[in-house]
Amino acid sequence: MADQAEKLRELVGDKPAGHAGEKSAVHAGGRSAESAPAERPAPRASDRGEGRAATRIIAVSSGKGGVGKTNIAINLALAYAQAGKKVIVMDADLGLANVNVVLGVIPRYNLYHLIRKQKSLSEILVDTSYGIQIIAGASGFSKIANLTEDERRDFIAELAALANADVLIIDCAAGVSNNVISFIAAADDALIVTTPEPTAITDAYGIIKIIATEIENLDIGLKLIVNRVKSVVEGKRVAERVINIAGQFLNLKVDYLGFVFDDPVVHTSVVRQKPFLVLEPKSKAALCIRHLVGRLENYEYRDGKGIPTFLKRLFGSKGP
């Protein structure tokens, strides 16, 4: 059975990176589906008898800062875009918004201007040279829970325009603030990023525990990514530790999505403010990211309801 290491070894060979047809799909638990493309798109709404595809909302978070969460979120977005998806990255890291910094983009406006009705969504949505769009975050976004009824209605109406995207990736803040939990609860999938460091592992379990206890009727695909691993074995060991504890003490299923190798190109990309998927598309880290997207797309799609349901979950039962 092919596991992630085997797939990465194939990619490192002579095959061009990113060609979905040359990779077999890998499912949860390391099982491979022969002849299935690794970057198979998620089922379309039209396949489910609906008018169009529902936007897939992916929240990326971590128990502590400094584990590479934002880098992973951005490069996942680029991998989706390279696979032909329309992708928007929303920076929901309150007070420490840095998606635009990693991309080397200086936005004129951000979510604060949208919330305060100073700008429309189209005016704060930033096109990038990498084929994705971003919504820059701001400290004012922390006031989202205290919006007036009129502000809430207007905000929802603006965000509803995101429904034209295939994928919305939300870069959440590290830790377990109310805003983080709200975004995770509203998403289709929540990706928890950790590293082999003991503090990162402990904090990853901490946020998973908060998710299990604070979110009623938990209905998200909770997945773990182990970043900066030295070997396949190390990634698997860390994942099994977190997953087993979550299953034993929380009775919560967490899937191991995969790992990202500790690769010097990541540091170089941060310094140069250019995503490593673009800077070194055949690097070990870049190949890992493509593999993560392939696994995400080959998980059984959860039939999310897209942006409308995301907004209702985020703001409670009230509609716009």
PEZI-V664023 format. One record per run of one state. SS is the DSSP state (h for helix, s for strand, l for the rest). FROM is the first residue (numbers start at 1). LEN is the number of residues. Records with the same first field share a line. If there is no record, write none. Layout:
BEGIN
SS->FROM-LEN + FROM-LEN
END
This chain:
BEGIN
l->1-3 + 13-7 + 23-1 + 27-1 + 31-1 + 38-7 + 49-7 + 63-6 + 83-4 + 93-6 + 104-7 + 116-5 + 128-5 + 136-3 + 147-2 + 165-2 + 173-5 + 187-2 + 196-2 + 215-6 + 230-2 + 251-4 + 262-2 + 273-3 + 280-4 + 299-7 + 316-5
h->4-9 + 20-3 + 28-3 + 45-4 + 69-14 + 99-5 + 111-5 + 121-4 + 139-8 + 149-16 + 178-9 + 198-17 + 232-19 + 264-9 + 276-4 + 284-15 + 306-10
s->24-3 + 32-6 + 56-7 + 87-6 + 125-3 + 133-3 + 167-6 + 189-7 + 221-9 + 255-7
END
